[in-house]
């Protein structure tokens, strides 16, 4: 298994985390805190995967394009906040 140091530099990881936090805050309701996990940032499919929790309890994982820094897919775990009404049919800008 590859580690983040094998695939992504600190600047890339920092920018990916900023993108994910912006995505979450702009698309979901009642976001008080976003925390990220450290460790391996490579996804099983070879992309950049960012994982963490919101509001200290609900987990998430985000697959990020490491060239454009767009969120490719986003997985929510149990208890994740609801999407904002205006973001349900179309992802809001982030």
C-alpha positions, -999 to 999 in steps of 0.1 A, spaced: 0 0 0 13 34 -9 16 62 17 7 98 9 44 107 8 48 83 -21 21 99 -42 12 134 -30 31 164 -16 20 184 13 8 213 -9 -14 189 -29 -29 174 2 -35 208 18 -53 221 -13 -74 189 -15 -84 193 21 -94 230 15 -115 219 -15 -133 192 5 -140 216 34 -154 242 10 -175 215 -7 -189 204 26 -196 239 40 -212 251 8 -234 220 2 -245 208 37 -265 223 66 -253 230 101 -215 224 96 -197 235 127 -164 217 123 -146 197 97 -117 175 108 -94 154 85 -78 120 91 -40 117 86 -23 88 69 -27 72 35 -44 95 10 -45 71 -20 -78 56 -30 -81 19 -40 -86 32 -76 -54 51 -75 -68 86 -69 -66 111 -40 -89 102 -11 -96 126 18 -114 112 48 -126 128 80 -155 138 102 -179 167 106 -192 181 138 -171 156 157 -191 126 148 -202 119 112 -176 105 89 -171 111 52 -147 102 23 -141 123 -8 -124 113 -40 -105 143 -54 -91 148 -89 -54 157 -81 -52 178 -113 -84 199 -111 -91 195 -74 -128 188 -81 -147 164 -59 -153 133 -80 -174 114 -55 -184 120 -19 -194 93 7 -214 102 38 -216 80 69 -244 77 93 -254 109 110 -240 132 83 -258 166 80 -285 170 53 -278 187 20 -289 223 18 -322 226 -1 -307 246 -30 -279 219 -34 -302 188 -36 -307 188 -74 -274 204 -84 -241 206 -64 -236 241 -52 -204 259 -61 -174 253 -38 
